[in-house]
């Protein structure tokens, strides 16, 4: 994935090769969380509550986490200007490909709207790269995900979120409608509070 972005992506868009260090983290931990820090770095945590996006990896797959936002911001201004970009790309060598937008805000509704746009624009930008399209076509589970460490029920539900019970009742997040994303054979999912994305 790192070579794909540094070389194939930049060649496709006729950009200089990205030399920014520390774009990728790998782990095979059975449980991990990802945090998007205020400095734009992505940090990995293996304790519950340490990060902003939660992942279960019960088969201990080797998971690659790419700081896509950092990658795009390292490119020339005329390319990145006005281009929506998500925070991370998460994938393994077998089944999973996930684009993620990470927040820690009580303003879930507003950030959901922004996240949907950023995820779709990131997906469209990436799928235009032939090598990424090949990678995508070889995956079974393909998701664009909005992660928010805060918790609240989406408008489609009428259940209460008292005592943070939402993530207990619906542990695996919510699949929600996003026709533009679905048009590219991806699903749109929302993970709030303690929701955990299961990578299997």
N, C-alpha and C positions, 0 to 999 in steps of 0.2 A: 504493500500500500504506500509506503514512504517513497519508493522509487517511482511508483505510478504518478504521485503528485509532483515530486521534485523534477521528474524528467518528462513523462508522457503528457501530463496536464500542461506544463509550461510550454512544451513543444507544440501541442495542439493550438494553444492560444498565442503562439509566437512571442513568448515571454522569456526573460532570462531565467536560468535555472535557479531555483530557490536554495539559498545557502544557510537559511535560518536553522540553528541547531535545536535539538530537543523538541521535535514535532511529534514524536511517537513514544508511547509507553506500551509495554507488553506485560501481560500477567496471565497466570493460569490459576489464580486464587479462586476457590469455590464461591466466594462472596467478595464483592468490592464495590466501592462507591467512587464517583468522580466528582471533583469540585472544580469549578471555574473560578479562579482567583481574580482579585481586583487588578492584578498586574497582567492578566491575559494568559497566565500559565494554567495548565491542567494538572491537577494533583490527584493521586490515587490514594484511597483510604481502604483499609480492610476491617475497620470497626464500624458498627452500626451507628449512624448519625453523624459520621465524620464528613460526609460529602453531600452533594446535592442531587445526584442521579444514582439510583441503586440498581445493582446487577447481581443476579444469581447465576452461577456458572457450575452447576452440579457435576458435570462431566470433566471439569478441570481442563477445558479447551484452552489453547493458547489464543488469547484475545489481544488484538491490536487496537489501541485507542489513539486516534490522530487528532491533534489540535488543529482542526480545519480553519478556525477563525484566525489563529496565529499565522497559518500558512498563507491565507488570502491577504492578510494585512502586510505580509512581507513582499507582496508583489507590487509592481508599479501603480501609482495612484490612478492613472487613467484607466486601468483595468478594474481596480476594486471600487472605484467611486460609484456610489449608488447601487452596488451589487449586494443583495441580501445574502447573508452567509450564516450558517449554523455554527455551533461551537465545536462539535465533535463528530467524528466518524468512528464507529465501533464495528469491528468485523473479526471473524475467525476464518480458518482455512476450509471450513466445511459448509455451514448452512446460513450463517447470520450476516446481515449487512444492515447497520442502523445509522441513520443520521440523527443527531440529537441537538436540541436547543435547551440550554440549562438556565434556570432562574431560581432565585430565592426571594420571592416577593409576594405580599398579600394581594397585589393587584393582578390576580390570575387571569381574569377576563381580558384585560388590555394586553397582557403579555402573550396570551394564547393567540390573539389576532396577529401580533407581530411575529410570533414564532411560526405560525402557519406560512406566512409570506417568506420568512427567512429559509425555512426548510424547503419549500417548493423551489425557490430560486436557486438554492444550493444544489438540489437534486437535478434541476434542468441544466445547470452549468456543468455538473459532473458527468451526467449521462451524454453530453455532447462529445466527451472524450472517448474515442473508440475503445481504449483499453479498460476504462471504467465500465462502459456498457457491457463488455465481455465479462468482467468480474461480477457485475450485477446479475447478468443472465444465468450465471452459475450458482447463485444463491437461492435458497428456498424461502427463508424468512427475511423479508425486506420491509423495513419500517422507517418512517419519519416520526420522531418522538419529541414531544414537548414535556420536559421534566421541570417541575417546580417543587422545591423543598417544602413550601407552604402547602397546606391542605385545604380543600374546599370541594364541594360536589359540583360537577358540571351541570349546566342547565337541563340536560336530558334526564337528570335524576331528581327525585324528590326526597331522598333519604337525608336524615340529619347527619351533620358532621360533628356533633357534640362529642367531647372527649376523644377527638381524633379517631373515631371509629371507622371512617371511610376506608382507610387503607387496610383495616382488619376485615371488613366485609368484602371489599373488592381488592384483593392483594395484587392482582396482576395488571392493574391499570385499566384504561378504557379505550376500546377501539372506537374512533369517531369518524364522521364523514369528512372527506376532503377530496372532491372529485378530481381536481388537478393532479394531486399526488397519486391517486388511484389510477389515473390515466397512464401513469408510468409503471404500473404493476407494483407499486408500493402501498403500504397501509399507513394511515395516520393514527398514532396512539398518544394518549396523555397519561402521564404518571405524576401523581401528586402525593406529597407527604411521604408516607412509608411504602408507596407502591414500588414494586421491584420488577424489573424486566428480567425474565428468565431466558437465558441463552442455552438452548439445547439442540 
